[in-house]
Amino acid sequence: MHRTYRNARVRACDCRCPIHHGQPRSIYNNPDCHCLAACASHPMTLLAPQINGAMFLDAADALWYVPSLEPGHWDWRYATPVDVGHPLFPASTLITGLLRETHAALLPVLYRL
């Protein structure tokens, strides 16, 4: 069996979210979203219980933060880009770099699957 790597911009949501299921995802702060952080359409993600949420790179490689409601459930209404003025901004350059490097390092592994 041969698998072709497809990035999050072109993969369809597979987490049964009533808003995105079966479609590519492009909006990350829809109030009716029930997507998981591990949805196939979701970009590289860092789960961070220390800050009660998760950080991820969106389809344009911008860093976002989404707060956690409870383990495995996310408050997408309040998902926000991490930019100037955001409390996590001082760490954003480091986290963005690590997520990009991790993604790049995983690509060869994905091609072998």
Salt bridges, closest charged atoms under 4 A:
ASP61 OD2 - ARG100 NE 3.44
GLU70 OE2 - HIS73 ND1 3.60
ASP75 OD1 - ARG77 NE 2.84
